Amino acid sequence: MPDTTRKAVRQKLIQTVVLEKIEREHLSVDTAQVRNSLRKIRGHVQGKTMLDCVARWEQLIQSDDLDLIRSVVLAPDEIGAEMRNLSPLTSLLTEQ
């Protein structure tokens, strides 16, 4: 059983909440707000794995396919964890 950190649990919970909000409110993922968030994330990452995740996020955002995004973001593997860590979707959350 993999060692689950508080940060990993928190990231998964946040992604679950944002995905539920997107579905409930029929929001598009392909928005200027999400793209701007991803652009900021890209400016802070280094290394092939991280840059590959950012490129994957670009594809997911363009697809605007919530089921595909959910399957990638909530994947229990290391890539899923990295995708959650670099998720631009949290920009859709508000204080409420």
C-alpha positions in Angstrom: 0.0 0.0 0.0 1.5 3.3 -1.0 2.5 5.9 1.6 -0.2 8.6 1.4 0.8 12.0 2.6 -1.5 14.7 3.9 -0.6 16.8 0.8 -1.5 14.0 -1.5 -4.9 13.4 0.2 -5.6 17.1 0.2 -4.8 17.4 -3.5 -7.0 14.5 -4.4 -9.9 16.0 -2.3 -9.5 19.4 -4.0 -9.5 17.9 -7.4 -12.6 15.9 -6.6 -14.4 19.1 -5.4 -13.4 21.1 -8.4 -14.5 18.3 -10.8 -17.9 18.1 -9.0 -18.3 21.9 -9.3 -17.5 21.7 -13.1 -20.0 19.0 -13.5 -22.7 20.5 -11.3 -22.4 24.0 -12.8 -21.8 22.7 -16.4 -18.6 24.7 -16.6 -16.1 24.5 -19.4 -12.6 23.6 -18.6 -11.2 25.3 -21.7 -11.4 28.9 -20.3 -9.0 31.8 -20.3 -8.8 31.5 -16.5 -7.7 27.8 -16.6 -5.3 28.5 -19.5 -3.7 31.4 -17.6 -3.3 29.3 -14.6 -1.5 26.6 -16.7 0.7 29.2 -18.2 1.8 30.3 -14.7 2.4 26.7 -13.7 4.5 26.1 -16.8 6.7 29.0 -15.8 7.5 27.3 -12.5 8.3 23.7 -13.5 11.4 22.1 -14.8 12.3 18.6 -15.9 10.9 16.3 -18.5 8.3 14.7 -16.3 6.8 18.0 -15.2 6.9 19.5 -18.6 5.2 16.4 -20.0 2.4 16.8 -17.4 1.9 20.4 -18.4 1.7 19.4 -22.1 -0.8 16.7 -21.1 -2.8 19.4 -19.2 -2.9 21.5 -22.4 -4.4 18.5 -24.3 -6.9 17.8 -21.6 -8.0 21.4 -21.4 -8.4 21.6 -25.2 -10.4 18.4 -25.1 -12.9 19.8 -22.5 -13.7 16.1 -21.8 -14.6 16.0 -18.2 -14.7 12.2 -18.0 -11.2 12.0 -19.5 -9.9 14.7 -17.2 -11.4 12.9 -14.2 -9.8 9.6 -15.1 -6.4 11.2 -15.5 -6.6 13.5 -12.4 -7.9 10.9 -10.1 -5.6 8.1 -11.3 -4.0 6.4 -8.3 -0.6 6.2 -9.9 2.4 8.5 -9.8 1.4 10.3 -13.0 -2.0 11.0 -11.5 -0.3 12.5 -8.4 1.8 14.7 -10.6 -1.2 15.8 -12.6 -3.1 16.7 -9.4 0.0 18.6 -8.2 0.1 20.7 -11.4 -3.6 21.1 -11.9 -4.8 24.4 -13.2 -8.4 23.5 -12.4 -8.2 24.9 -8.9 -8.5 28.4 -10.5 -12.2 27.6 -10.9 -12.7 27.3 -7.2 -13.9 30.3 -5.2 -14.0 31.1 -1.5 -17.6 29.8 -1.4 
